[in-house]
Amino acid sequence: MTFFLISSIIKIIVVFTVIMVGVALLTLAERRICAWMQDRLGPNRVGPQGLFQPAADGLKNLLKEETLPAQADKVLFLLAPAMSFVPALLTFAVIPFATPLPTRWGDVDMVVANLPVGFLYILAFGSLGVYGIVLAGWSSNNKYSLLGGLRASAQMISYEIAMGMSTVAVLLLAGNVTLTDVIAKQSQSLFTWNVFPLSLAFFIFIVAAFAETNRLPFDLPEAEAELIAGYHTEYSAMKFSMFYIAEYANMVTASALMTTLFFGGWDIPFTQWDNTPPWTILKTVATLAAFTLKVGFFLFLYIWVRWTLPRFRYDQLMALGWKVMLPFALSYLTVIATAIWLLHDQLGWSYGTPFALALFGLNVLLAIPLFFVLDRGHLVSGSVAEEAG
Amino acid sequence: MPGTLVIFWGFAGLALASALLCITRRSAVASALWLVVTLFALAALFVLLDAQFIAVLQVLVYAGAIMVLFLFVIMLLNLGRPGPSDVKGPLGVGTACLLGGVLLFQLWILRKAVPSAPIQLPPGSMARLQQEQGLVGAIARPLFDTYLIPFEITSLLLLAAIVGAVVLAKRKL
């Protein structure tokens, strides 16, 4: 019991610190990668390659004046930044990030809280992040902020449904709601990573995840061209910084989720060495590195997409959510459930590489009509082709 | 006092206090937020009952979806700023006190009541059920097996309500 308590406290402190440092570096990475894509240099003066830029920014924000708009709801105005920031960190608590670490007193699970309902916990706390944004928008007593808050709540609810539906398919394959089981089921080979048998669920999930984290092309709640800065127009100094940190913490959590649900979590492909006991420290470090690499890739994808795609119009966003994503996610779920029933219950296959490849084939068949519809009749073409024709 | 009992009284007190604040606040947004706190306290009580699945669903459905929609509507209609009090004079207050008294009396009677034998489960049966079928299976199996027809009828009821709302709200279908 004492050992459990001490190891849990250490894990909480370490995970919190790593995420905070990661978020700080991510703000720098965003600016450097953006600069690189636009053929500029970006911030590179503070420290080697601008590495101390986040610290300088943090210091500046701490020393800036805190403003409080007249007529604002004081309590909620102060509470809102914290409310957007806390759920993002809480969600990370149930994500397993490496194989168990052997110590002299027993194995330590490399997850802060190994909940039996871990998966549902993620969905539950993922849906709470919107409170901070909505209340920030409302309590500022500013019509642009209010519009930002309204947009945020509508957008979050719309895409949460598609997101939930896409992850049900993962549960169908895993047969359990514990995240360690979800990973164990995926670690048989490269092709049992859920991204292969459930490619289209991953597609729905990644689109919904971009909408849930309010990142471009779905950053309607803060759309600076129309709403100045949306829900955080009235915020200054460290309170504004909190929203910034919350956005990046949400990105880290969403990337970790994509890794865990669809890319095998900490699993190293092409080998079974990493997912069989006895656990060693080397295995923990290697799987942790694999997990970090995968999360890093998705974080890069977030930044890449942000500096590539323009913002959606609000009606386009709603139409995509309700008229395309939701019906598609529902029908996809039916098809996948039928396919799993056919393979598992009728033909008696057990889950493995052939099973996953059969489902992958089905996904490819379904992807062709989907992309045909999303691409308005072309089959994956740029806007240039449309202009020419 | 054992640890779980301390936690139980803590969350029970929180649930009661926030529910009271929810119905006494003048601002609609504050009421909605206190209701969210109540729902969280109830979820914690469900965890103490070893019903983690229900607890998570409580947060997911009520705090995560329904209350966000409530806030959305409150903000859309701009009801957030406190308006005039809607307590309707001494007659209204008297009726409320009377009804509240009746409710307290009923709870007082119920305090001593013992559930009848057919609805009492033998001790340890819930733990065994969760061991056999998992947290979700223990709820999903009766829902989609024994009680399938009532479940489907409930969903039809919700569908009828949705269709009704659309018909009422849309001028031109």
Interface residues (C-beta under 8 A of the other chain):
Chain A: D73 L76 L115 P116 V117 L120 Y121 L123 A124 F125 G126 S127 L128 V130 Y131 V134 L135 G137 W138 L146 G149 L150 S153 A154 M156 I157 E160 N176 V177
Chain B: S27 V29 L33 V36 Q52 F53 V56 L57 V59 L60 A63 G64 A65 V68 L69 L71 F72 M75 L76 G80 G134 L135 V136
